[in-house]
Amino acid sequence: MAYALLAHTIQGSTDKNDFTTSAINTSGSDLLIAIQMADAIGTHPTDSASNTSWTQGPDNNFFGTHCTLWFAWNATGSASHTFTSNAGVNSSPALAILAFSGSKTSASPVDQTTSAEVNFGSSLSTGGITPTAAGCLVVTGGVYVDTANALSLTVLTLLDQELQLNGGHRGGGSGYQIQTTATSVNPAWSESAANLGAMVLASFLPSAGGGGGGTYSLFDEANLQGNLISMTGGFQ
């Protein structure tokens, strides 16, 4: 069975502390990915379906603001699924959640990982990865601190993004690709005001016989909300 995206969201704290997302329908998923953007690496998110296989993937940070990929494999979905950040007090957390079916479940499906950081850059890439099998899922996340400018993403499909909320959470975005054949990818995040910070990139193996994943999936335009802060000014 090929990978399929079943649900996704990006949400953030309103008070700089850990928060719980509103519910999404992840029924049928077997791989849950949470990209946490916060001022601490913290620990893995918890979820209302009580998955226990959460594992840390790639992480990077600029000036202590982290972009960390967590994943739960052989996971259980839910028709009303919530996720709670665990970055800590005053950590300004945001979470990008992606739920997929079609993942390898006999062991951890993580394949290749990498990350990169830049101090207030207008573009950022890692140098890329090459999945080791056909039909892999590739996921990226990025964290940034901009007051008004949207993110752009090359190579992969930009899925969700959110501006940083002043006094609430960091900004960031998520993107993905479902491959047919194993192909090297080197996506780049960019935005116009040179406030990028860190990104992560990972590939995940499909279920047995899961090659031939098909074409790129369509993306949803995310709501851009909140007021962002500058790293020099700090939260108001």
C-alpha positions as a printed NumPy array, in Angstrom:
array([[  0.   ,   0.   ,   0.   ],
       [  1.37 ,   3.389,  -0.974],
       [  1.61 ,   6.304,   1.405],
       [ -1.421,   8.586,   1.649],
       [ -1.861,  11.822,   3.589],
       [ -4.971,  11.525,   5.766],
       [ -4.926,  14.638,   7.954],
       [ -2.78 ,  17.613,   8.844],
       [ -2.773,  20.851,  10.827],
       [ -0.483,  23.49 ,  12.279],
       [ -1.336,  25.235,  15.535],
       [  0.44 ,  27.128,  18.291],
       [  0.275,  28.285,  21.868],
       [ -1.459,  31.54 ,  22.749],
       [  0.532,  32.136,  25.96 ],
       [  4.076,  30.765,  25.323],
       [  3.322,  27.593,  27.315],
       [  2.465,  24.051,  26.236],
       [ -0.924,  23.632,  24.584],
       [ -3.293,  21.053,  23.109],
       [ -4.384,  21.272,  19.49 ],
       [ -7.959,  21.195,  18.344],
       [ -9.035,  17.775,  17.083],
       [ -8.392,  16.366,  13.608],
       [ -9.541,  13.072,  12.094],
       [ -6.552,  10.723,  11.755],
       [ -8.583,   7.505,  11.423],
       [ -6.698,   4.865,   9.439],
       [ -3.257,   6.392,   9.943],
       [ -0.224,   4.346,  10.941],
       [  2.425,   7.091,  10.939],
       [  2.024,  10.323,  12.901],
       [  4.551,  13.132,  12.47 ],
       [  4.766,  16.135,  14.78 ],
       [  7.145,  18.96 ,  13.932],
       [  7.652,  21.014,  17.078],
       [  8.892,  24.589,  16.766],
       [  9.815,  25.965,  20.183],
       [ 12.455,  27.584,  22.359],
       [ 13.416,  24.171,  23.781],
       [ 13.724,  20.667,  22.389],
       [ 11.542,  19.308,  25.198],
       [ 10.149,  15.799,  24.875],
       [  7.776,  14.161,  22.435],
       [  4.202,  15.35 ,  22.136],
       [  1.474,  13.291,  23.751],
       [ -1.73 ,  12.471,  21.911],
       [ -5.282,  11.581,  22.795],
       [ -4.955,   8.127,  21.175],
       [ -2.198,   7.3  ,  23.712],
       [  0.428,   6.243,  21.183],
       [  3.628,   5.105,  22.918],
       [  6.021,   4.754,  19.968],
       [  6.938,   8.464,  19.713],
       [ 10.558,   8.758,  18.587],
       [ 12.782,  11.781,  18.051],
       [ 13.929,  12.393,  14.496],
       [ 16.156,  15.235,  13.277],
       [ 16.505,  18.463,  15.266],
       [ 18.303,  21.751,  14.792],
       [ 18.131,  25.197,  16.329],
       [ 19.226,  28.797,  15.974],
       [ 19.809,  30.784,  19.149],
       [ 17.948,  28.07 ,  21.083],
       [ 14.829,  28.058,  18.907],
       [ 14.364,  24.448,  17.814],
       [ 12.758,  22.692,  14.897],
       [ 12.322,  19.07 ,  15.986],
       [ 10.658,  16.205,  14.138],
       [  8.936,  13.561,  16.269],
       [  7.158,  10.535,  14.837],
       [  4.949,   7.739,  16.158],
       [  5.156,   4.557,  14.072],
       [  2.698,   1.661,  13.904],
       [  0.43 ,   4.322,  15.325],
       [ -3.275,   4.383,  16.075],
       [ -5.425,   7.141,  14.641],
       [ -8.625,   8.655,  15.97 ],
       [-11.667,  10.416,  14.569],
       [-11.107,  13.17 ,  17.136],
       [ -7.356,  13.288,  17.647],
       [ -5.588,  15.964,  19.692],
       [ -1.882,  16.534,  20.339],
       [ -0.184,  18.255,  23.285],
       [  3.233,  19.895,  23.043],
       [  5.883,  19.11 ,  25.654],
       [  8.436,  21.862,  25.172],
       [  8.073,  23.435,  28.619],
       [  7.125,  26.696,  30.284],
       [  7.743,  29.864,  28.236],
       [  8.914,  27.788,  25.266],
       [  6.57 ,  29.399,  22.688],
       [  5.642,  26.069,  21.056],
       [  3.881,  25.382,  17.777],
       [  3.079,  21.967,  16.309],
       [  2.687,  20.869,  12.702],
       [  0.901,  17.503,  12.622],
       [  0.839,  15.129,   9.629],
       [ -0.969,  11.767,   9.628],
       [ -0.267,   9.126,   6.969],
       [ -1.264,   5.588,   6.08 ],
       [  0.941,   3.171,   4.147],
       [  3.98 ,   3.225,   6.445],
       [  6.244,   0.356,   7.399],
       [  4.934,  -0.944,  10.745],
       [  7.143,  -3.957,  11.54 ],
       [  9.926,  -1.666,  12.787],
       [ 10.731,   2.02 ,  12.843],
       [ 10.135,   3.372,   9.309],
       [ 12.616,   6.24 ,   9.514],
       [ 15.082,   6.063,   6.638],
       [ 17.323,   9.113,   6.042],
       [ 17.481,  12.31 ,   8.119],
       [ 19.299,  15.629,   8.067],
       [ 18.909,  19.185,   9.345],
       [ 20.371,  22.67 ,   8.975],
       [ 20.32 ,  26.105,  10.597],
       [ 20.976,  29.658,   9.529],
       [ 21.09 ,  32.842,  11.568],
       [ 18.35 ,  35.01 ,  10.085],
       [ 18.637,  33.825,   6.509],
       [ 16.362,  34.377,   3.539],
       [ 16.848,  30.786,   2.325],
       [ 17.859,  27.497,   3.904],
       [ 18.561,  23.956,   2.671],
       [ 20.316,  20.909,   4.109],
       [ 22.112,  19.518,   1.078],
       [ 19.427,  16.911,   0.675],
       [ 18.86 ,  13.183,   1.198],
       [ 18.364,  10.154,  -1.027],
       [ 15.758,   7.657,   0.231],
       [ 16.91 ,   4.062,   0.097],
       [ 13.727,   2.528,  -1.317],
       [ 10.964,   3.26 ,  -3.79 ],
       [  7.717,   4.699,  -2.478],
       [  9.209,   6.589,   0.456],
       [  7.605,   9.542,   2.183],
       [  9.755,  12.671,   2.559],
       [  8.828,  15.299,   5.17 ],
       [ 10.341,  18.667,   6.046],
       [  9.696,  21.314,   8.657],
       [ 11.095,  24.789,   9.235],
       [ 11.015,  27.43 ,  11.957],
       [ 11.222,  31.174,  11.386],
       [ 10.584,  34.554,  13.023],
       [  8.881,  36.954,  10.668],
       [  6.063,  39.37 ,  11.359],
       [  4.198,  39.234,   8.075],
       [  5.88 ,  37.281,   5.271],
       [  4.829,  33.843,   4.109],
       [  7.2  ,  30.909,   3.649],
       [  8.035,  29.319,   0.313],
       [  9.304,  25.794,  -0.276],
       [ 10.986,  24.238,  -3.305],
       [ 10.936,  20.584,  -4.454],
       [  8.495,  19.337,  -1.801],
       [  4.854,  20.409,  -1.506],
       [  4.263,  23.166,   1.03 ],
       [  1.498,  21.862,   3.279],
       [  0.88 ,  24.148,   6.269],
       [  2.467,  27.291,   7.633],
       [  1.805,  29.718,  10.435],
       [  3.214,  33.072,  11.408],
       [  4.701,  33.551,  14.841],
       [  2.226,  34.917,  17.367],
       [  3.594,  37.693,  19.546],
       [  3.519,  36.382,  23.107],
       [  2.35 ,  32.968,  21.943],
       [  4.341,  30.741,  19.601],
       [  7.112,  30.526,  17.033],
       [  6.329,  30.425,  13.327],
       [  7.027,  27.653,  10.896],
       [  5.774,  25.291,   8.25 ],
       [  5.622,  21.733,   6.954],
       [  6.009,  20.093,   3.554],
       [  6.084,  16.62 ,   2.061],
       [  6.473,  14.409,  -0.985],
       [  5.371,  10.848,  -1.713],
       [  7.922,   9.331,  -4.07 ],
       [  7.436,   6.722,  -6.767],
       [ 11.106,   5.855,  -7.282],
       [ 13.894,   6.666,  -4.846],
       [ 15.054,  10.123,  -5.866],
       [ 17.483,  12.555,  -4.246],
       [ 15.721,  15.632,  -2.863],
       [ 17.173,  18.912,  -1.631],
       [ 14.277,  21.204,  -0.695],
       [ 14.861,  24.799,   0.331],
       [ 12.778,  27.026,   2.579],
       [ 12.749,  30.743,   1.834],
       [ 11.034,  33.98 ,   2.828],
       [ 11.588,  37.597,   1.938],
       [ 12.628,  39.163,   5.236],
       [ 15.648,  37.01 ,   6.181],
       [ 14.176,  35.564,   9.371],
       [ 14.653,  31.839,   8.746],
       [ 16.215,  29.794,  11.513],
       [ 16.303,  25.991,  11.225],
       [ 14.877,  23.098,   9.219],
       [ 14.639,  19.31 ,   9.37 ],
       [ 14.26 ,  16.714,   6.617],
       [ 13.485,  12.996,   6.848],
       [ 12.36 ,  10.086,   4.703],
       [ 10.199,   7.161,   5.853],
       [  9.942,   3.664,   4.42 ],
       [  6.612,   2.415,   3.028],
       [  4.82 ,  -0.769,   3.946],
       [  5.926,  -3.957,   2.189],
       [  4.898,  -3.699,  -1.428],
       [  4.281,   0.005,  -0.956],
       [  6.325,   1.267,  -3.895],
       [  4.765,   3.181,  -6.724],
       [  3.392,   5.901,  -4.534],
       [  2.293,   8.022,  -7.479],
       [  2.366,  11.733,  -7.948],
       [  2.931,  14.64 ,  -5.622],
       [ -0.045,  15.377,  -3.437],
       [ -1.92 ,  18.646,  -3.574],
       [ -1.389,  21.153,  -0.807],
       [ -3.752,  23.206,   1.309],
       [ -3.257,  26.905,   1.748],
       [ -2.61 ,  27.484,   5.446],
       [ -4.091,  30.267,   7.463],
       [ -1.475,  32.842,   8.263],
       [ -2.318,  34.295,  11.608],
       [ -0.965,  36.248,  14.52 ],
       [  1.681,  38.867,  14.882],
       [  5.293,  37.83 ,  14.72 ],
       [  8.147,  39.034,  16.827],
       [ 11.69 ,  39.815,  15.83 ],
       [ 14.489,  37.961,  17.496],
       [ 16.072,  41.24 ,  18.453],
       [ 12.957,  42.662,  20.042],
       [ 11.7  ,  39.611,  21.91 ],
       [  8.118,  38.911,  22.895],
       [  6.011,  41.889,  23.801]])
